[in-house]
Amino acid sequence: TVALVKKHPAVKSQLGAAIGLTGGLAVMRSLGLAREIDPYLTPMRSFKGSSLVGGGGAAEPEGKLTTSFGEAMIPEKAQFELPPILLDRRSSESRNYLRNYEMFHDEGGAAASDSQRRRTVHGISRSALSDDQSGPSSEAFMAMITREHLHALLHRTLPLNVSLWLNCNVVHVEPFSYGGTSASVTLSDGTRLTGDLVVGADGIHSIVRRTVASDDADGRTLTTSQRRYTGISGVYGLVVKHTFELMMKCSLKKDEKAEALLESLPVGGLHEFEGKGAIATVFNLKRHYMFVFFEAREDPPTSDENWTNPAVQEEISSKIKAQGMPSLFEHLLRAAPDGGRVVHLGLYESEPMRTSWSRGRAVLLGDSAHATTPFLGQGANQAMLDAWSLAFHLPPANASDYICADDDDLHHHIQKALHRYETARSTHATNIKSVSRMFGHIRLGITSWDRCVRRCFMQTLLTCGRGCLFRQMLKWASQLNV
Ligand SMILES: Cc1cc2nc3c(=O)[nH]c(=O)nc-3n(C[C@H](O)[C@H](O)[C@H](O)COP(=O)(O)OP(=O)(O)OC[C@H]3O[C@@H](n4cnc5c(N)ncnc54)[C@H](O)[C@@H]3O)c2cc1C
């Protein structure tokens, strides 16, 4: 059995807005969840870019210098599929594991019952081996889903053998219990949970990482900071579409430019506006508009500078205006506190790991090992690919019945699996972090040199082969080699 321990009282995202799924969607589909997830997705097919910075580098009043410099359009029937998950079919050991998964777990095909589909989540279904990722979003470069829907769906489809421990704060991790053959966590109320493996999917403030990365032979918890501020902060929000459109219609002062901008943006389209050291993007999703405003900022916002503070809303609004961003963003900002969810946040990435991702029977996964900036939209996707890879390498829960001769053999298998998982994932995750950081700095255009590079880079990215280069970049990001 699996105990899923979460310090928050509900299965609910702490961040608002939506995320773009690429490799993560391939994982969900391969787990047999295509039918559940597809209705919530908005396949993204067009990425349009406009620059608000003139030749002299100064931001001009809205509308004066807005040059559209490119658009990546993915036609409805384009020959592009979400990246298939690549399993290394050459490795005989991988094949054996896969056979075992398939022997012991049903496939989650379209005709499978609910309980069958639930069981598929334990293992990797056969569809993972095929390139068949067909579905409504198979031609898109990514598919957006609100965090709320993603969490609800993951909650609903939890396998039956997973017990959820909500509102439970892990305060201590012991990676070497019972002579190193188990690990345990201690909760703030003193409860101790022991298992074969502790998977630290506990985010950028990970307590598991503090133990795993500890140089101390006893695994005593590290106290140094595990994350660094990237010099970029911003606002990230979601507005319910029908209330926003109603608000715009009923507004006494018509804003034709904002309405025209909305009309020009198809469902599944995003439009990014480049300023000086800032970008603003609007996404047209099925039921929501999502907007993002990122700016270069020396210090991260303090806890007082959250979105509920009216002074913060005022400040962001005037910054958006000063950048010459379309007035649509001000309307979205104003609408957000009523109908949607907004966060004002600093962007952080994790410090590089100087030790292995595992220690004894504790292992890191997702942001705890490699938190990245959101500019490639890969944080959650990489966490899901990590989970896939770890599940792929670990022997099945009942392995001792048919794979391992004894407990020592099982221990050896687990250690080898942790090593293989890290080898498969760590270089790619580190590369994603670097590319995402670089991509973010290029897109923000802080110095005039940055803005020159940005113009050439984004133009090439969006126009080359009608977005072919852009799709290749996402495909690279979503690859999984096990
Ligand atoms: C502005 C922004 C935009 C983003 N956009 C995208 C995007 O478009 N696409 C994308 O793929 N990613 C995106 N990301 C990144 C994505 O949100 C993260 O990478 C992802 O959530 C990481 O998942 P995780 O499971 O590793 O950690 P988290 O989502 O942080 O989850 C950690 C969990 O651990 C629990 N926990 C933590 N500490 C404890 C403890 N001591 N005891 C018990 N439980 C604990 C928490 O309750 C939480 O449930 C974005 C991030 C930001 C900030």
Ligand as a Chemical Component Dictionary entry (heavy atoms), coordinates in Angstrom:
data_LIG
# 
_chem_comp.id                   LIG 
_chem_comp.type                 NON-POLYMER 
_chem_comp.pdbx_formal_charge   0 
_chem_comp.three_letter_code    LIG 
# 
loop_
_chem_comp_atom.comp_id 
_chem_comp_atom.atom_id 
_chem_comp_atom.alt_atom_id 
_chem_comp_atom.type_symbol 
_chem_comp_atom.charge 
_chem_comp_atom.model_Cartn_x 
_chem_comp_atom.model_Cartn_y 
_chem_comp_atom.model_Cartn_z 
_chem_comp_atom.pdbx_ordinal 
LIG C1  C1  C 0 3.950 30.776 -12.127 1  
LIG C2  C2  C 0 4.172 29.324 -12.374 2  
LIG C3  C3  C 0 3.723 28.752 -13.563 3  
LIG C4  C4  C 0 3.944 27.405 -13.844 4  
LIG N1  N1  N 0 3.507 26.886 -15.027 5  
LIG C5  C5  C 0 3.754 25.594 -15.326 6  
LIG C6  C6  C 0 3.319 25.026 -16.581 7  
LIG O1  O1  O 0 2.705 25.671 -17.419 8  
LIG N2  N2  N 0 3.618 23.727 -16.822 9  
LIG C7  C7  C 0 4.292 22.961 -15.923 10 
LIG O2  O2  O 0 4.547 21.789 -16.208 11 
LIG N3  N3  N 0 4.691 23.468 -14.722 12 
LIG C8  C8  C 0 4.449 24.757 -14.402 13 
LIG N4  N4  N 0 4.861 25.275 -13.198 14 
LIG C9  C9  C 0 5.622 24.437 -12.249 15 
LIG C10 C10 C 0 4.769 23.462 -11.449 16 
LIG O3  O3  O 0 3.778 24.140 -10.723 17 
LIG C11 C11 C 0 5.661 22.687 -10.464 18 
LIG O4  O4  O 0 6.843 22.311 -11.103 19 
LIG C12 C12 C 0 4.961 21.433 -9.977  20 
LIG O5  O5  O 0 3.825 21.776 -9.228  21 
LIG C13 C13 C 0 5.918 20.593 -9.121  22 
LIG O6  O6  O 0 5.246 19.485 -8.615  23 
LIG P1  P1  P 0 5.772 18.740 -7.320  24 
LIG O7  O7  O 0 4.792 17.637 -7.081  25 
LIG O8  O8  O 0 7.195 18.390 -7.470  26 
LIG O9  O9  O 0 5.697 19.799 -6.128  27 
LIG P2  P2  P 0 4.456 20.643 -5.580  28 
LIG O10 O10 O 0 3.427 20.837 -6.629  29 
LIG O11 O11 O 0 5.048 21.845 -4.935  30 
LIG O12 O12 O 0 3.802 19.706 -4.467  31 
LIG C14 C14 C 0 4.421 19.498 -3.228  32 
LIG C15 C15 C 0 3.450 18.782 -2.313  33 
LIG O13 O13 O 0 4.147 18.370 -1.154  34 
LIG C16 C16 C 0 3.377 18.694 -0.006  35 
LIG N5  N5  N 0 4.333 18.989 1.080   36 
LIG C17 C17 C 0 5.351 19.872 1.070   37 
LIG N6  N6  N 0 6.018 19.840 2.244   38 
LIG C18 C18 C 0 5.403 18.906 2.998   39 
LIG C19 C19 C 0 5.614 18.411 4.320   40 
LIG N7  N7  N 0 6.604 18.857 5.112   41 
LIG N8  N8  N 0 4.774 17.454 4.778   42 
LIG C20 C20 C 0 3.767 16.972 3.997   43 
LIG N9  N9  N 0 3.525 17.406 2.751   44 
LIG C21 C21 C 0 4.333 18.360 2.254   45 
LIG C22 C22 C 0 2.519 19.904 -0.386  46 
LIG O14 O14 O 0 1.307 19.878 0.353   47 
LIG C23 C23 C 0 2.278 19.647 -1.861  48 
LIG O15 O15 O 0 1.110 18.897 -2.032  49 
LIG C24 C24 C 0 4.643 26.614 -12.896 50 
LIG C25 C25 C 0 5.066 27.173 -11.684 51 
LIG C26 C26 C 0 4.845 28.526 -11.431 52 
LIG C27 C27 C 0 5.341 29.106 -10.135 53 
# 
loop_
_chem_comp_bond.comp_id 
_chem_comp_bond.atom_id_1 
_chem_comp_bond.atom_id_2 
_chem_comp_bond.value_order 
_chem_comp_bond.pdbx_ordinal 
LIG C1  C2  SING 1  
LIG C2  C3  SING 2  
LIG C2  C26 DOUB 3  
LIG C3  C4  DOUB 4  
LIG C4  N1  SING 5  
LIG C4  C24 SING 6  
LIG N1  C5  DOUB 7  
LIG C5  C6  SING 8  
LIG C5  C8  SING 9  
LIG C6  O1  DOUB 10 
LIG C6  N2  SING 11 
LIG N2  C7  SING 12 
LIG C7  O2  DOUB 13 
LIG C7  N3  SING 14 
LIG N3  C8  DOUB 15 
LIG C8  N4  SING 16 
LIG N4  C9  SING 17 
LIG N4  C24 SING 18 
LIG C9  C10 SING 19 
LIG C10 O3  SING 20 
LIG C10 C11 SING 21 
LIG C11 O4  SING 22 
LIG C11 C12 SING 23 
LIG C12 O5  SING 24 
LIG C12 C13 SING 25 
LIG C13 O6  SING 26 
LIG O6  P1  SING 27 
LIG P1  O7  DOUB 28 
LIG P1  O8  SING 29 
LIG P1  O9  SING 30 
LIG O9  P2  SING 31 
LIG P2  O10 DOUB 32 
LIG P2  O11 SING 33 
LIG P2  O12 SING 34 
LIG O12 C14 SING 35 
LIG C14 C15 SING 36 
LIG C15 O13 SING 37 
LIG C15 C23 SING 38 
LIG O13 C16 SING 39 
LIG C16 N5  SING 40 
LIG C16 C22 SING 41 
LIG N5  C17 SING 42 
LIG N5  C21 SING 43 
LIG C17 N6  DOUB 44 
LIG N6  C18 SING 45 
LIG C18 C19 SING 46 
LIG C18 C21 DOUB 47 
LIG C19 N7  SING 48 
LIG C19 N8  DOUB 49 
LIG N8  C20 SING 50 
LIG C20 N9  DOUB 51 
LIG N9  C21 SING 52 
LIG C22 O14 SING 53 
LIG C22 C23 SING 54 
LIG C23 O15 SING 55 
LIG C24 C25 DOUB 56 
LIG C25 C26 SING 57 
LIG C26 C27 SING 58 
# 
